Every structure is written in structure tokens, then in C-alpha cells.
Amino acid sequence: MLGQPSFELNDTSEQALQWAVKNRGHHTVRVDPLACTRALHAHGFYYCDTLVEPYCQAAWFIEHPHPAVALHASPALAELEAIASGAFVHGRFHRDPHVPREQAEQRYRQWLEQLHAAGQVWGISMQQQVQGFVAFEGNQLVLHALAEGARGRGWAKYFWSPLCRLLFEQGHTELRSSISASNLAVLNLYASLGFKFRHAQDIYHRLSP
């Protein structure tokens, strides 16, 4: 996916870190922000990002309805790919100085293609023009983006509202996501919808030549 084998470690034991050193590829590990990271640095890992988990229960949800906004269950992949291009600059692979930008873009394109093929992407339109999308897995919003012309206009809360409402109506008691703590626009979006935040994790990467 990144032009080389990609792995995510389940723990930071000496055995796991040694395995990463011995195996070529791009390695990821998630740790508590207050955890000691001396061993990670000693084995060549470097800090890349901090993720937080927005979560919302139905009773907290603040809906922002808009008469011109509609959901589309089967959006065209080409439209979604055009929206996704350049939209994920806050992603950890884009922020990793050792990952070329095109490889980071390709990683998100492939992920979007997989979600689209599984029927897990909703397109969102305003005045019958697709302006964004949200991909989901169960009760988790896993990938989302707005078209370049729709960013910074305060529209996102209107786009996210009908999908959140739909997921709650399908029986989910809680919605979740995972976002970079540096992405203030998305943090503010989720806060405007009634989401709270938990489970901060520091993300470390290692690139084995």
C-alpha cells in the first residue's frame, strides 16, 4: 500500500520491537501519550501524530438539518476520488517525512476503493451536486472528505448530520471516529455535532530500509 510491506505492532515489547528491526517495511505502533518511549526511539521509531477518538451517544447528538443536503448510497467512485485528492494532508502518512506524498495519496485511494466496493461510502450533496463523502464501518466513521470548494464554509455540520442520524436510526447507540489532534477543523466539526473525545494515542512510525 505504501510501495513496501506495512505492519502495525500490537505491543511495544522488546520482542516486537526487535521483530520490526529485522523485517523490512513501514511499521506503526500506537502508545499512550504518557508512556515511556525510550525503547521506541532506541529501535528507530519516530513520533508522527496524535490521534483522538470522537464519540457520541444518541442523546448527545446535535443535528444540523439543511433542506438542500441529501445522502447518496451509491456515489460514483470517480467523483469520490476527485474529492479525496489532496484532502488528507492531516493524515499520518502525509505527515511522515519518510513517505513520499504520492504513496500517501495512493494509500488513501486504495482504502477508498475498498470501502466503495463494500458499499460503505455515502456521498453527500448540496443542491444536487456531490460535495463530500463519509465512509463507515458499523458505527465508526472511518474516512471522510469535502470537495475543495466546500471546505472552510461551515457546511460540514450539515453534511454529517443526516448520516449520523441515519446510523442512530439503524440502531447504533454510539458513533465513533478517529482523527488527528492537529486537525482543528474536524475537531470543531465533531464538537458541533455533540461528540466528545477520548482515547488519545501517540503514533510512532519506523521505516526499515
C-alpha angles and dihedrals in degrees: 000000000000095000090269138051112297125204139178117207119223095209143008098238119141089251092055093046092049089051089055091051092052097045122071117233146063113310130196130193129179120212139175109266090238095049120114108257099186092110092049092054091045089057095049101264119142132196114260112163148337118238127199130191117234110204134178135186120210092252091057097047114121108200123206106194121195123185094217096053121093138171124233118203096197109036118176112263092224091059091049093049091052090053093046095052107109093353099112103062089132091057117115094240091054089049093048105100090206095059115079113235093242091054090051090050091048091052091058093042091056092046090050091049091052093049092046092050089052092052092244100127127090119196117216122210136188117203089354094303118114107240103166149344141227123204120201142188111199106308095344126098099215106171132014140160144170127222112259093250092053097053122105095018099101092247099121095085089058091048096048096043100075094047093049089048091050093051091050090048089053088063105266110142095195135027123208140185139169123231141166113264087224093062098090094171092060092041089056091045094056092044090053089055093053098261122148126205134239146146101051111196130187113223120216125188134196126193115203111200 
